[in-house]
Amino acid sequence: MLNKRLKLLFNSFNTLSKLIDKNINLKSLFTLLSLSFLSYSVLINFDKLIKTELNESIIIYLTLSLIVSSLSLFLNALAWNYLMIWLGFDIDNLKIVPLYLDTNLLKYLPGGIWHFIERYRSLKIYIGSVKALIAVVLEPFLMLSSALFLVPFSHLNNLFYFIFFFPSALLFRELHTALIVQLVSFKFHQFKKLDNKLSLGEESLSLIRPQAIYPIKAFLIEVGFVLLRFIGFWLCLHAFSLSNQIHFIECLSLFSLSWVIGLVVPSAPGGVGIFESSILLFSGNSLPNELTLLTLISYRLIVSLADIIASIFIRSNNLKFS
């Protein structure tokens, strides 16, 4: 009965996702509205923004944010490595972390899927098309579930917020098949264009044998990644003297939810504009607009620079995928 309900839920979500994915105008409109809102916010606060001076304290905190944000990427890549180990994939001779970090910059290309495509192309040679596809599509769900897991902690007295724990529960071994089927079917046609031999029968999916009841290592490392990502944001808030205007745990919930929205909204490369607009909307009047905008602009530049640093590190040290 539980599996039937889960399949019904997934089918409903999948139908909605396909509708949004096919409707290019809707995707573009959503992104355009977010970017327009962000641009308008910058425009009306422009005079105050340009008058802000970068003193030594601000530079120190922004530098610390860059260091933390760069380190977070290695945790993100490591979580993906442990996720594939949990799925039972033979990756002993593969350097998953370098592959992840080297392809991460591709997420900023229009469409926001080229990093997935490059990882799929690299992996399928060694573990097969089906497993490569599953590894690629399950990784962002791990990120999503880990970030949503952190949302309710500032609202534990509100039972409604416990719904955010639900995605992480879907990673249990008894439920993972329904999850994988829906995630894979959502992206299947997109990847089918790259690999005509790709097929997803029940026999193929039966090859996936999780090594434990739950991918606890991958999940905890991914939670660590989101926390480091948040600390990088918190340091930016501290740089502009905003950290004392919002409670740490409340800010963590706000950040995690906004980060997830930036992750899942289609047609926004790297979540640019979506994350920032979400922070501005959800924070309301609790944070002053001009300083919040400075924080968001600084943080966007920092996380983008962190992606570049990680990619340069991998290439300069000649750390190849295989």
N, C-alpha and C positions, 0 to 999 in steps of 0.2 A: 504493500500500500504506500509506504514511504517513497519507494523508488518511482512509483507511478506519479505521485504528486510532484516529485522533483523533476521528472521528465516533462510534466505539464508546465511547470514553472519555467524550465529551461526553454521549452518550445515557444512559450509566450515571449520570453526575453529575446530569443533568437529571431523570431518574426519581426519584432520591433527593431532589432539591430540591423537586420537585412534591409528593412524599409529605410532606415536612416542612411545606411551605407550606400544604397542605390540612389538616394536622392541627393545628388551633388549640390543642388541649389540650397537645400536645407543645411547641409554641412557648411557650405561657404557662408551662408547667412549667419549661422551661429557664431562662426569665427569672426566674421566682419563686425557683428554687433559687439562682441567682446573687445576687439581691438579698437573699435570706435569709442566705446565707453572708457577704455584705458587712455586713449589719445585725448579725449575730452577732459578727463581728470587731470592729465598733465598740462593741458592748455590753460585751464582756469587757475592752475597753481604755478604757472610757469615763472612768474616774477619772484615768488618765494623760493622756488627751486634753485634758480641761478644765483640767488643771494647767499645760499648756504655754502660755508667754507669748509673744506676738508682739512681738519686739524690733525695733529699727530695721533690723538686717541682714536679718531675715526679710522684712520689708515691702519692702525694696529688691529682693531677689531675686524675690519674687512679682510685683512691678511689672514687672520685666524680663521675666518669664515671660509676663505679659499682653501686653506689647508684641510679643514674638516670636510668640506664638500668634495675635495679630491679623494680623501681617504674613503669616503662613503661609497664611491664608485667601485672600489675593490671589494667591499663587502657585498655590493649588489651582484657583482660578477661571481663571487664565491658562493652566494646563495643559489644562483643558477646551476653552478657545478654540483652542489649537493642535491638539488632537485633532480637532476638527471641520474645521479647515483641512486637516489630513492626510487626512481622509476625503473631501475634495473638495467640501464643502458651501459654498454661497455665503452667507457671513456678513459680508461686507464692511461692510454698513450696519447691522449688529446689534451691540449692546453686550452681549457674552456675560458679561463679568466682573460688571457690575451685576446681571444676571439671576441669576447664580449666588449672589452674596452676599446679594441681597435675599430669596431663597427659602430660604436655608440654615437659618433658624430653624425652618422647617416640619418639619425632621427630628425635632424633639422631640415632635411630636404622636403620639398612640398609633397604632401601625401602622408608623411609620418610613418611609413612602413618599410623604408628601404633598409633599415638596420635589421629588421626581421628577415627580409628577403636574403640579405647577404649571409646571415647566420644559417638560414635554411640551406642555401647553396653549399656552404662550407661543410655543414654537418652531414648532409645526406650521402656524401661520398663514403663516409666512414660508418654510419649507423643505419643507413637506409632512409628512404623518403618519408615513410610514415612516422618513424621515431623522431626524425629531425623536425617534422611539422609539429608533432606533439610537444617536443621540447621548446620550440619557439613560441607556440601559442599559450602554453601553460605558464611561462615565465612572467608575462605581464599580469596574469591573474594572481600569481604569488605576490607581486608588488601591490596590487590592488587590495587583496585580502589583508596583507600585513598593515597597510596604511589605514584601512577601515577599522582594523582591530584597535587602533589607538584613538579613534574618534570618541568613543563613549566615556572615556575615563574622567572627563570633566562634568559628565551628566549621569553618574551612576545611580542617582536618585530618580531618574526618569527611565522607566522601563522601555519606552519607545526606542531609545538609543541602543538597546541591546540587539536590535536588528543588524547593527553594523558588525556584530560578531559572526553573523551567519555565513558570509563568504569563506571565512577561515575554516568553518566546520565542513565545508564541501571538499576539503582536501583529504579527509579521512579515506582510508583505503576502500571502505565499503561504499563510498559515494563517488569516488573519483572517476569511475567509468562514465556515468551520466554526464559529469562535468566535462570530461575530455571529449566525449562525442559531440556535445553542443559547441564547445570552443573550436574544435577542429572543423566541424561542418560549417561554421561561420566563416572561416578563412580558407576552406578547401578550394573553392572555385578560383580564388585569387592566386593560390599557389599552383593550381592545376595548369594555369597558363604558362608557368615556368617549367613544369614537369608533367608531360602528357602521360607518363606511365604511372603517375601517382593514383592509387586507389585505396579506398577506405572501407574494406569489408570487415565483418565481425572477426574473421580470422586474424586480420592484421592487428586489430585492437586487443585481441587476446594475448598478444605478445608482450603487452605491458604488464609487468608484474612488480608492483611496489615492494620494496624490501622490508618495510615496517608499516605499522598501522597508520602512522602519520609522519609527514616529512618535517619532523621537529627541528632538525639542524638547519635546513633550508629556511624554514619559517622564522626561527629566532634570529638568524643572520639577516634575513630580509627586514625584520622589525628593527634590528640594529641599524640597517641602512637608512630606513625612514627616520629614525631618531637622530642619526648623524646629520641627515639632510635638514631636519628641523633645527638642530643646534646651530648649523650654519646660518639658517634664517634668523634664529634668536640672536646670534652675534651681530647680525646686520641691524636688528632692532636696537640692540644695546649701543651700537655705534652712533645711532641718531637719538639716543636717550629715550627710547620708546618702551624698553623692556619693563620699566616700572609702572607702565600704564595698563598692562594686561597681565593677568595671572598666567604663570608658566604652563599649567596643565590646560587651561582654557585656550591658550595660544596653540598648544600642541594639537588640540582637537580641530581648531580652525585651520591650521596649516595642513593637517592630514586630509581633511575633507576637501580643501581647495586643491591640494596636490593630486588627489584621486580624480577630481573633475578635469584637471588639466591632462591627466593621463588617458582618460576614456573618451573625451570629446573628440570626434573625428575631425580631420582636416586642419589640426593645429599642430604644426611641427614643434616637437619638444614641449607642447603645452603653452607656447608663447601667447601671452594675452589672456588665455583662459584662466590660468592659475592666478595671475595678478588681479583680474577683474573679480574673481571669486573672493579673494582676500578683502578687497575694497568693499564688496557688497555685504559680506558676512560680518565684517568688523563694525559696520555701521558708524556710529559716532564715538566709539570707544577709543579710536586712534585718530590723531590729526591727519588730514589728507595729505598735506605737502610732505611731511616727514615720512608718512607711510609710503608715498610714491617714491621718495628717495630710497627707502629701504628696498622696495620691490625692484626698482631699476638696478640698484647695486647687486641685489641677490641674483637677478637674472643674468647679469654680466658675469658674476662670480661662478655660477653653476655651469655656464657655457664655457668659461675659461677652464674650469675643472675638467670638462670633457676633452678639451683640446690638450691639456697637460697630460691626462691619462693616455690619450692616443699617442702623443709624442714620446712618452715614457716607454710604451710598448714597442714602438718602432725604433727608437734610438738604442734600445737594448736588444733588438733583433729577436724579440720573443714571438715566435711564430706559433700558429694554432696547432700544427702537427709536425 
